[in-house]
């Protein structure tokens, strides 16, 4: 979703806004009018997921058995499968594939259980 002046506008999987109604809303916005009057063709907007997801932050060293976007972490109850959403500045953003996220994970487990 493209967030512009309180509006939530649809964005395609390629990141482009092509919906005629959404383009009309952009053209009617004050940000668009300001950009047309000024020397800059930039419009300030932000993006958001159409359907928010809950992610947890873990240290990259806690991940193991990583294959593509899948991996595991260990907590007090054993291996927990995760989907890796992204990373930034020494933090990995993951979504736990089942159950509630644990309150903590083991950093660099020595002999981790099998990751399924």
ChimeraX attribute file (.defattr): number of C-alpha atoms within 10 A of each C-alpha:
attribute: neighborCount
match mode: 1-to-1
recipient: residues
	/A:1	17
	/A:2	20
	/A:3	14
	/A:4	18
	/A:5	13
	/A:6	8
	/A:7	14
	/A:8	15
	/A:9	19
	/A:10	20
	/A:11	18
	/A:12	10
	/A:13	7
	/A:14	6
	/A:15	11
	/A:16	10
	/A:17	17
	/A:18	11
	/A:19	13
	/A:20	9
	/A:21	12
	/A:22	17
	/A:23	14
	/A:24	10
	/A:25	14
	/A:26	19
	/A:27	13
	/A:28	11
	/A:29	15
	/A:30	13
	/A:31	17
	/A:32	17
	/A:33	13
	/A:34	14
	/A:35	14
	/A:36	14
	/A:37	10
	/A:38	10
	/A:39	8
	/A:40	9
	/A:41	10
	/A:42	12
	/A:43	16
	/A:44	10
	/A:45	12
	/A:46	11
	/A:47	14
	/A:48	12
	/A:49	10
	/A:50	12
	/A:51	6
	/A:52	7
	/A:53	7
	/A:54	9
	/A:55	17
	/A:56	16
	/A:57	16
	/A:58	19
	/A:59	16
	/A:60	16
	/A:61	14
	/A:62	17
	/A:63	24
	/A:64	20
	/A:65	15
	/A:66	15
	/A:67	10
	/A:68	8
	/A:69	11
	/A:70	19
	/A:71	21
	/A:72	26
	/A:73	30
	/A:74	22
	/A:75	18
	/A:76	11
	/A:77	8
	/A:78	15
	/A:79	18
	/A:80	23
	/A:81	22
	/A:82	24
	/A:83	18
	/A:84	21
	/A:85	14
	/A:86	13
	/A:87	14
	/A:88	8
	/A:89	5
	/A:90	11
	/A:91	14
	/A:92	19
	/A:93	19
	/A:94	25
	/A:95	19
	/A:96	19
	/A:97	13
	/A:98	9
	/A:99	7
	/A:100	8
	/A:101	18
	/A:102	14
	/A:103	8
	/A:104	12
	/A:105	20
	/A:106	17
	/A:107	15
	/A:108	15
	/A:109	15
	/A:110	7
	/A:111	6
	/A:112	16
	/A:113	15
	/A:114	11
	/A:115	17
	/A:116	11
